Amino acid sequence: MALRRMLGWSDGEVMRSEATPCTQLMRQTAGVMSVGGSLAFWVLCKLHYGPRITVPRSIRWAGCGAVTVGSSSALLVRLLSPECEPQNIAAYDRKRK
C-alpha cells in the first residue's frame, strides 16, 4: 500500500533491524495528531460560532477533529513512510496470532 515504490522513492531494500515497526509508528502518529486535531477544531468552533458556542457543540467539533486528523495522519504515514513498505512490514512487524 506504500506509494513510495510507485513514486520512485523506494530502493526495495529491507531497513535496519532497529527501525521502528510500521504499526507502532502509525499508532504513535495518530495519537499525537489526534490531540492536535481536537485542539485545532475546538479553536475553529470558537471562531465559527463565537458567543453562541455550547459545550456539546464544542465537544462534537473536538471529537471530529481528533478522528479526522488522527486517521488522515496515520494514512499518510502508511503511504509515505519507508518503514511501511511491504518488505519492511513483512520483516519487522509482528504477526498477530
Secondary structure, 3 states (H helix, E strand, C coil): CCCHHHHCCCCCCCCCCCCCCHHHHHHHHHHHHHHHHHHHHHHHHHHHHHHHCCHHHHHHHHHHHHHHHHHHHHHHHHHHCHHHCHHHHHHHCCCCC
